[in-house]
């Protein structure tokens, strides 16, 4: 089950300690070894989420080896998704130790503040006796349910990955209560994948979300451009009408004042100019409509390519996770007529049960047993949009789809997918 991004504001960790060292003259000086609480378990936060102690400890245990190797840097403020992500320039300290959740419900950290520009801000605050908050950075997945000792339901995190702990602004500026902020370091996760296909396979929900978001933005941008063009055309049309009305009015005045000097040729020239302007405006509108149709077609192609890519990625995932299924020749092309990932999933789940039953009964591969539900009659040849050869292939593919418990394709969908073959 895919983890989702979780964004929280739940400050804690303001009661930090800064170690001091004794100087030869008897005075004390800050050594900039800072420690304090960085995470709380088994208690609902303001976003109605609860991190069970065992889930928190498991995430801490996975991060601890990197902490011990000195690989976890505490940033001064969280990195954002579009600002380049974690940066060496924003590093304020090296995380030295992290504990499991203690009896008081908190996990604790210890870090050594660096000697750079970002760390100088921290040191200045500490030198003046100020407080600095800390906040975890990670991502996870939760399920809504009741929590003992608390009224109502909460999202209980069952799968959580801790990436780091960062320094954040003094929480007393916002609230006196302690709270935690969990921020997903999306950009660092995206760099794990070398190809788009790997990204689609590992994070299908994120890819879908990005595609949907991009599609929505494109549609919105297209609509906006069209509205702007329409407004411009309407403005030009109104201007032409206003000019025409003004010219007509002037012509009438000329007729009244000097009827002998009025020439029909002048009125004819005005009409010609007006007609030319109308033709020009009509051409612009026709071009705009053509551009819109082209853009919609490009968008449809992008959406179809995405559906196909998701389908192919899911099949490759099945091949990697269930090699035994694809060893049966009977299932070699069982996904050929599947259009979407959901259809592939339906066929796989249906036939994998058959493979399992055959394996348990015989102990060796056997032919698949497809359950077929024939329609009362195939579509009549007359009124069909297909050629005779296409109609035979169309009926065969729909027969295969019914055996896989998938709905029939329409002739329009068949022509879209296979008509050019």
N, C-alpha and C positions, 0 to 999 in steps of 0.2 A: 504494500500500500504506500503510495507516494506521500512524502512529507510535504506539508504546506508551509508557506511563510507565516511566521507569527510576529506581530509587532506589539510590543507592550511598553507601558510606562509604569514602572513599579520600583521607585527609588529605594535603595538600601546601601549600606556600606559607607555611610557618612561618618560613622564613629571609628575612623581609621586611627592607626598609631604610627608615629614617625620616630624611628630610633635615633638616639643621640649618642655622641661619643665625648669622653672627657678629654679636655685639652690640658697641656702642661701647666697653664696658669690657673687651673681649677675651674675654668668656665666650660660650658657645654656647647656643642655645635651639632646641628642636624647632619646625620649621615645619609639622609634620603633613602633609607630602607623603609618602605611603607607597607602596612599590612592592615587587614580588616575583613569584614564579611563581604562576600560577593554574590551569594545566592541563598535563597530560602526555600525550604521544601515543606510539603504537606499543609500549606496554608494558601487559601484563595487570594489572588491578587485583584487589582482593580478591573482587570479585563476578564474576570471570572474564570481564570485558569489556575490549575493546581499542578505542581510538579512533585509527584511522589518521591519519597526519599530514595527508593531503589533506582528510579529512573535517573534522578539527578546524579547519584553516585556512579552509575554506569557511564554516563556522559563524562563525568569528571575523570574517571579511571582511563577512558580512551584518550583524553587530552593530556594526562599527566606525563607520559613519556616524552612528548614534545616540549613540555614545560621543563622537564629535567635536562633536556638537551639544549635549553636556552633558545628555542625556536619560536616561542610565543612572545610577541611584542604587544604591550599595552598602548593603544593609540590615545591621543588627546582628542576626544570626541569621536563618535562612531563614524565609520566611512559610509558614504552614500552610494546608491546604485549607479548614478551617472557621474560621479565625481572622480572616477578612477579607482575606487575601492581602497583597500588597505595600502598604505604608503610608508616607506622608510622615513620620509620627511615628517610624517605625523606621529612617529613612534615617540612615546614619552618615557617608557620604562620597559625592562625585561622582566617577565613573570618568572619568579624563582620557585615558588611552592604553591600548591593548592591542596586543601584538605577535603576529605569526604564531609558530608553533612554531619554535624555534631549533635549532641543531645539537645542543644538549644534550638535546633532546626536550621542553623546557618552553616554554610561552607565558607572557609576562610582562605585568604591568599596572602602572599608576601612577594614584594617586587622591589627591584633596584631601579631608582629613577636615573635616567641617562643624563648626559651633559651636552644637549643640543638645544636648538631654538625652541622646539616644541616643549621639551622638558623644562626649559627656563620659566615658562608660564606656570608650570606646576610648582617649581621651587619658590617662585616669587609669592605664590598664594600660601604655601606652607610656611615660608619665612615670616609672613605677616599673621600667622596663626589661623589662616582660613581653612575651610573644609573642602574636600574634593570627593565627589561621588564616584562610584564605580558601577559598571553595568555589563552584563554578559552579552555575548553576541553568538547566535546560533540559529538553528531551525528545527522544527519537529512536527509531530502529528498528535492530535488529541481527540477524545471521545466525550460527548456530553453525558454526565451522569451525576448522581447525588454523592455528596461527600459527608461522611459522618462528622457530626458536631457543627455542621453549617446548614442553614436553611436554603433550599433551592437547588438548582443543578449548576454544575460547573464543567468547563472543558478540562478534563483530566488528561495531561500529556502522557502518552504511552510510549512514544518513540522520540528521542531528543538527542541532538548532536551539538555539543558545545564547541565553538570555534575559538573564542578568546574572551578576555575581559578588558574593557576599555575604561579610561577616565572620562567622566562627564561633568557637566556644570553642577555647582552646589545645589542640591535638592531643596535646601531651605528657601531658595528663591521662588520655588513653585509650591511647595507644600512641606509640612513638617513631618508627614508620614514617610516611611521608607517604602520604596517601590523599585522594581526591576524592569529593565528594558531589554528585550530580546530582539535583535535585528539580524536578518538573514544577509550574509555576505554573498550575494548572488553572483557578482562578477567573478570572485575567486572560484566558485563552483563551475562557471561556464568555461573557464580556462582549462578544466580537466579534460574536455572533449576536443579531439583533433578534427573531427568532421561533423557536419550538420546531422548526418545519419546517426552518429553516436549520441548526439544531444537529443534527437527525436526519440531514440530507443530508451535512453536513461531517464529523460524528463519529459514524457509525452504531454503531461498536463501543462507544464510551463510553456512548451512549444505551442500547444493549442491556444493557451492564453495570449501569447505574443502574436500569433497569427490572427486570432479574433480581434485583438486590440488594434493590430495594423489594418485589418480589413475595415473595422469601424472607423478608424481615422481616415482611410482612403475614401470610404463612402461619404464621410462628413466633409472631407476636403473637396470631393467631386461636387457634392450638393452646393457647397459654398461657392465654388467657382461658377457653377451654372447660374446660381442666383445672382452673382455679381454680373455675369454676362447678360442675363435677362434684364437686370436693372440698368445696365449700360445701354442695351438696345432700346429699352423703353424710354430712357432719357434722350437718346438720339432721335427716336421717333417723335417724341414730344417736341424736341427742338425743331425738327423739320416741319412739323405741323404748325408750330408757332411762327417760324419763318414764312411758311406758305401763307398763313393768315395775314401776316404783316404785309407781305408782298401784294396779296389780293386787295388789302385795304389801301395801299399806296396806289395801286392801279386804278382803283375806283376814284381816288382823290384826283389823280391825273386826268381821268376822264371828265370829271366835273370841272376842273380848272381850265384845262386845255384839251378839249376833245379833238381838235384838229391835229394836235401833235401826238396823240396816242396812236401807237402802232401795234397791230395785232401780232407782229413778229416778236415783239418783246414779251408778250404774254405767252406765246408759243415757246420761247426760250426758257421761260420760268417753268413751264410744265415739263419740258424736257429735263431740266436740271432736277426737278422734284422726282420724276420717274427714275432717273439715274441713281438718286440717293436711295430710293425705295429698293431698287435692285441690289444696291450695295449692302443695304441692311439685311435684305432677305438672304443674300449669299453668306453674310456673317453668321446669321442664325442657323442656316443649313450646316455650315462648317462646325459650329458649336455642338449641334445635335450629333453630327457624325463623330466628333471627338468623344462625346459622352458615351455613345454606343461602343466605340473602340475601347474606352477605358473600362466599361462594364464587362466587355468580353475578356480583357486582360485579367480583370479581377476574378472572373469565373474560372479562367485557366489556372490562376494561382491557387484558388480554393480546391479545384479538382486535383492539381498536383500535390497539394498538401494531404488530401484524403488518400491518394494513392501512396504517397511516401509513408504515411502513418501505417497503412495496411501492410506495405512491404516490410517496414521495420518490425512490426509485430510478428509477421511470419518468420523473419530471421531470428527474432527472440525465441519463438517456439522451437525452431530448429536447434538453438543452442541449449535450451532447457529440457527438451524432450526428444532426444535423438532416436529413441526406440520407436516413437510414433512414425517417424518418417522412413523407417526401414521397411515398412509395409508398402509394397508396390501399389496396393489398392488405394492408398491415400496419397500417392505421389502428386497427383494433380487435383486433389480434392478442394483446393482453395481457388482454382482458376476462375470460377464464376462469381467469386465473392468480390463485392465492390468496396465495402468498408471494413474497417478493423472489427467492428461489432459483428459483422457477418462471418468473418474469419474465426472470431472467438466462438460464435455459436456453433459453427461446423466442427471446430476443434473439440469443444466440450462434448458434443454429441458423439463424435467418432472415437474420442479417447476413452469413453466409457466402454465402447465396443471392443477396443484393443485390450483394455484391462480385463474384460470378461473372457475374451478369447485366450489371453495369456494365462489367466487363472485356470481355465478349463482344459487347455491343451498343453500349456507349457511351451509352446512354440508359436511363431507368427502364423496367422491364418488370414484368409480373405475377409475383407470388411463386409458387414451386413448392413446395407443401407435400407432404411425404412422409407418406402416411397408412398406418397399420397397423390395419386393421379387426379387431375381435373376430370370432370365428366366428359369433356371433349376439348381438343386443341382449338385454338382460334381459327376461325374459318379463313380460307385462302382469300376469299373475296373481301374487299374493303381493307386489305392489309397494305401497309406501307412498304413491305419488304418484297424483294425478288423471291423467286421460287427457292433458289439456293440459300438465301438469307433466312427464309422462313423455316427451312429444315434445320439450319443451325440454331436459329432462335428457339424453336420448340425443344431441340435437344438440350440446350443450355438451361432452359426453364425446367426441364425434367430433372436435370442434375441438381438444380437449386431446390426443387421440391424434395428430393431425396435427402438433402441436407437441412431440410426444415426451414428454408429461406423463402421469402415471397417471390412471386414471379417478377421478372423484369418487364417493363413496358417496351413496346416497339421503339418508342422515342429514345429510351435509355439504351436499348440495344444498338440502335444506329449511332448514338453518341460514342459508345465504347468500342464497337466492333464493326461498324458500317464501312470503315475505310480499309479493313483487312482484305 
